[in-house]
Amino acid sequence: MDDYTRANLAHWDELVPLHCDSAFYDLEGFKRGACSLRPVEVAEMGAVEGKSLLHLQCHFGMDTLSWARRGARVTGVDFSGEAIRLARNLSEELQIPAAFVESDLYALRETLKGSWEIVYTGGGALCWLRDIREWARIVAHFLQPGGFLYLREIHPAGLIFDDERQDGELVARYPYFGTGEPERWEDEQSYAAGPAPRKHLVTYEWPHTLGQVVTAVCEAGLRLEYLHEFPDQCFGQLAAMQRRDDGTYYVPGKENAAPFQFSLKATKV
């Protein structure tokens, strides 16, 4: 594990208790039966009952367990020991069968054995990965023939905009194309929790363009079934975004101006 990944791991370990107490995750509502999955994921994935599903970068397992509630046989993977401990506790407390594995993603072929019908990854995962081609090869390794990858992610084009502007103007602030080196960030709050006393504020992220993600998936031997783009977001990515009743966020007056999420499905042939 390199220094960048160690810094990110310390950051995510520290965020687990803050996130499980946050309104964003609404853990108590989840315990009462609420589904943490986004409606678009449920609609696009279709029926999963009886299917095996591997969830990469699962955090503390709410989405993994939501797929289990829908009948999938689930395995969740995350590099955070704190997140995996909480996920296992939730599985036991709620009596939802699930397996959770603590592992760095790039070591997963040595850590985990088996193959799955579905590999799933939710939003905000890929930016933490330094090598998107190796990620795609790992996905292909764990997929059964005929199985598929389903990915819903933050759209990289939406990440170029100034996220602090309050006036609703979509003004480019950040580069779309990465250099191969990680971007260093230091923030007292996360997407799910406000400012709180923490020691590990510095994180490192790797931007990947939409073309790089799609190309990596295809080069790994998966057949692209679809690529969908969406003009809204599932959290307040920009300061000017407002929340709809359905839980999606948008910029007033710019409802169809730019993509903020995308999804894709790719099958192992």
C-alpha positions in Angstrom: 0.0 0.0 0.0 1.5 3.3 -1.1 1.5 6.6 1.0 -1.5 8.0 -0.9 -3.6 4.9 -0.2 -2.5 4.9 3.5 -3.7 8.5 3.8 -7.0 7.7 2.2 -7.5 4.7 4.4 -6.9 6.7 7.6 -9.4 9.3 6.2 -12.1 6.7 5.5 -11.6 4.8 8.8 -12.2 8.1 10.6 -15.3 8.9 8.6 -17.2 5.7 9.4 -18.6 6.8 12.7 -19.4 10.2 11.3 -21.2 8.8 8.3 -23.2 6.2 10.3 -24.6 9.1 12.4 -25.3 11.3 9.4 -28.7 12.3 8.0 -27.3 11.5 4.5 -27.0 7.8 5.3 -30.0 7.7 7.6 -28.9 4.5 9.2 -31.8 4.3 11.5 -34.2 4.5 8.6 -32.3 1.8 6.9 -32.6 -0.4 10.0 -36.4 0.1 9.8 -36.4 -1.2 6.2 -35.6 1.8 4.0 -33.6 1.0 0.8 -30.4 2.9 0.3 -30.1 2.3 -3.4 -30.9 5.0 -5.9 -34.1 4.4 -8.0 -32.2 4.4 -11.2 -29.9 1.6 -10.0 -32.9 -0.6 -9.1 -34.6 0.2 -12.4 -31.5 -0.5 -14.5 -30.2 -3.5 -12.7 -33.6 -5.3 -12.7 -34.3 -8.4 -10.7 -31.4 -9.7 -8.7 -33.2 -12.4 -6.7 -31.0 -15.5 -6.4 -28.1 -13.9 -8.2 -24.6 -13.5 -6.7 -23.4 -9.9 -6.4 -20.0 -8.6 -5.6 -20.0 -4.9 -4.4 -16.6 -3.2 -4.7 -15.8 -0.3 -2.4 -18.9 -1.0 -0.3 -18.1 1.5 2.6 -20.1 0.2 5.6 -22.4 -2.0 3.5 -25.8 -0.3 3.4 -26.1 -0.6 -0.4 -24.7 -4.2 -0.3 -27.4 -5.1 2.3 -30.0 -3.4 0.3 -29.2 -5.7 -2.7 -29.5 -8.6 -0.2 -32.9 -7.4 0.8 -33.8 -7.6 -2.8 -32.8 -11.3 -2.9 -29.2 -11.1 -4.1 -26.4 -13.3 -2.5 -24.0 -10.5 -1.7 -20.3 -10.0 -0.9 -19.0 -6.5 -0.1 -15.4 -5.4 -0.2 -13.7 -2.3 1.2 -10.2 -1.4 2.3 -11.5 0.2 5.6 -11.4 -2.1 8.5 -13.7 0.2 10.4 -16.3 0.1 7.6 -16.1 -3.7 7.3 -16.6 -4.1 11.0 -19.7 -2.0 10.9 -21.0 -3.8 7.8 -20.6 -7.2 9.5 -22.4 -5.9 12.6 -25.3 -4.6 10.6 -25.6 -7.9 8.7 -25.8 -9.7 12.1 -28.0 -7.2 13.8 -30.5 -7.1 10.9 -30.2 -10.8 10.1 -29.4 -10.1 6.5 -27.0 -12.8 5.1 -23.9 -11.2 3.6 -20.2 -11.7 3.4 -17.8 -8.7 3.9 -14.1 -8.7 3.0 -11.5 -6.2 4.1 -9.1 -5.8 1.3 -7.3 -3.2 -0.8 -9.0 -3.4 -4.2 -5.7 -4.1 -6.1 -4.9 -7.0 -3.8 -8.3 -8.6 -4.2 -7.3 -11.4 -6.5 -5.0 -12.7 -3.7 -7.6 -12.0 -1.0 -10.8 -13.3 -2.5 -11.7 -16.4 -4.4 -14.7 -17.2 -6.5 -16.8 -15.6 -9.3 -20.0 -13.6 -9.4 -22.9 -13.0 -11.7 -22.9 -9.2 -11.0 -20.1 -6.8 -10.0 -21.6 -3.5 -8.7 -20.0 -0.2 -7.9 -21.9 2.9 -6.6 -21.2 6.6 -6.9 -18.0 8.2 -5.8 -15.8 5.2 -6.0 -13.6 5.5 -9.0 -11.8 8.7 -8.0 -10.0 6.8 -5.2 -8.4 4.3 -7.7 -5.0 5.2 -9.2 -5.2 2.6 -12.1 -8.5 2.4 -13.8 -7.4 -0.2 -16.3 -6.3 -2.6 -13.5 -9.6 -2.0 -11.8 -11.5 -3.1 -15.0 -9.3 -6.2 -15.3 -10.1 -7.0 -11.6 -13.8 -6.6 -12.4 -13.5 -9.0 -15.4 -11.6 -11.5 -13.3 -14.4 -11.8 -10.8 -17.2 -11.9 -13.3 -18.7 -15.2 -14.4 -19.2 -15.7 -18.2 -22.5 -14.0 -19.0 -22.2 -11.9 -15.9 -22.2 -8.1 -15.9 -20.7 -5.0 -14.4 -23.1 -2.3 -13.3 -21.6 1.0 -12.5 -23.3 4.2 -11.4 -20.8 7.1 -10.9 -20.3 10.8 -10.6 -19.9 12.1 -14.2 -16.4 13.5 -14.6 -17.7 16.4 -16.8 -19.7 17.6 -13.8 -16.7 17.7 -11.6 -15.1 20.6 -13.5 -17.5 23.2 -12.2 -16.8 25.6 -9.3 -18.6 23.8 -6.4 -18.6 26.9 -4.2 -20.6 29.3 -6.4 -24.0 30.2 -5.0 -25.3 32.0 -8.1 -26.1 28.9 -10.1 -23.6 29.6 -12.9 -21.8 26.6 -14.2 -18.2 27.9 -14.4 -15.2 25.6 -15.0 -12.8 25.6 -12.1 -11.1 22.2 -12.2 -9.4 20.3 -15.1 -11.2 17.5 -16.8 -8.1 15.6 -17.8 -5.8 14.2 -15.1 -2.0 14.0 -15.3 -1.6 10.6 -13.8 -0.6 12.0 -10.5 -3.1 12.2 -7.6 -4.9 15.5 -6.7 -4.4 16.5 -3.1 -7.4 17.7 -1.1 -7.8 18.9 2.4 -11.3 19.3 3.8 -12.9 19.4 7.2 -16.1 17.9 6.1 -17.3 15.1 3.8 -20.2 14.8 1.4 -22.2 13.2 4.2 -21.1 15.0 7.3 -20.4 18.6 8.3 -17.3 19.9 9.9 -16.1 17.7 12.8 -12.9 17.2 14.8 -10.7 14.9 12.7 -7.1 14.2 12.3 -7.0 12.9 8.8 -8.1 15.7 6.5 -5.8 15.1 3.6 -6.9 12.8 0.8 -5.7 11.9 -2.7 -7.9 11.4 -5.8 -7.3 10.4 -9.4 -9.6 11.9 -12.0 -10.7 9.6 -14.8 -12.4 10.8 -17.9 -15.5 9.1 -19.2 -13.5 7.9 -22.2 -10.9 6.3 -19.9 -13.5 4.5 -17.9 -15.4 3.1 -20.9 -12.1 2.2 -22.7 -10.8 0.4 -19.7 -14.0 -1.7 -19.4 -13.9 -2.6 -23.1 -10.1 -3.4 -23.0 -10.8 -5.8 -20.1 -12.9 -7.9 -22.4 -16.3 -6.7 -21.4 -19.0 -5.9 -23.9 -20.6 -2.5 -23.3 -24.4 -2.8 -23.2 -25.2 0.8 -22.5 -23.9 4.1 -21.2 -26.4 6.5 -19.8 -25.9 10.1 -18.6 -28.1 12.1 -16.2 -28.4 15.8 -15.6 -29.0 15.5 -11.8 -27.1 14.3 -8.8 -27.8 12.3 -5.6 -26.1 14.7 -3.3 -25.5 18.5 -3.2 -22.4 18.4 -5.3 -22.5 22.1 -6.1 -23.4 24.8 -3.5 -26.2 26.1 -5.8 -27.9 22.7 -6.1 -31.4 22.3 -4.7 -33.0 19.0 -3.6 -36.2 17.7 -5.2 -38.8 15.6 -3.3 -37.4 12.4 -5.0 -34.0 13.0 -3.4 -32.2 14.2 -6.6 -30.3 17.5 -6.7 -30.2 20.0 -9.6 -29.1 23.5 -10.4 -32.2 25.8 -10.9 -32.3 27.1 -14.4 -29.7 24.7 -15.5 -31.7 21.4 -15.3 -30.4 20.0 -18.6 -27.1 21.9 -19.0 -24.6 19.3 -17.9 -24.3 15.7 -16.9 -23.7 14.9 -13.2 -24.1 11.2 -13.1 -23.6 8.3 -15.5 -24.3 4.6 -15.5 -23.1 1.7 -17.6 -23.6 -2.0 -18.0 -21.0 -4.3 -19.5 -21.2 -8.0 -20.0 -18.4 -10.7 -19.8 -18.8 -12.7 -23.0 
